[in-house]
Amino acid sequence: MNHPRPDPLAAMRLGFAMARLAAEANAVIAMRMMGLAGLWSTAPSETMRMVTEKPAAFAKAATAATRAAAKGRDPVSAALRPLSREATANRRRLAKRGPKLPGSR
């Protein structure tokens, strides 16, 4: 059986994509936790959103991974894309709201 040669650049790209997802997710968690503590301006729906968005995001990731695997492509990279899109969108949305300053709502 012929196995494809490892692609070091693909491995690096995957590593960077995973690191970026971890950093984005960490930023989102930090802003949400500060929001729960009253230090970051968050929408009242943020608590429910952080729970309800997970199943849909992971379903998209699983679907992308399955489709990629069926086509002989990298399922891990495919699964990371929808998760990264969600994490980046959350980080941008939360960052726009900014910290809660004294005297602000």
Helices and strands as residue ranges (DSSP letters): H 8-36, H 46-70, H 75-97
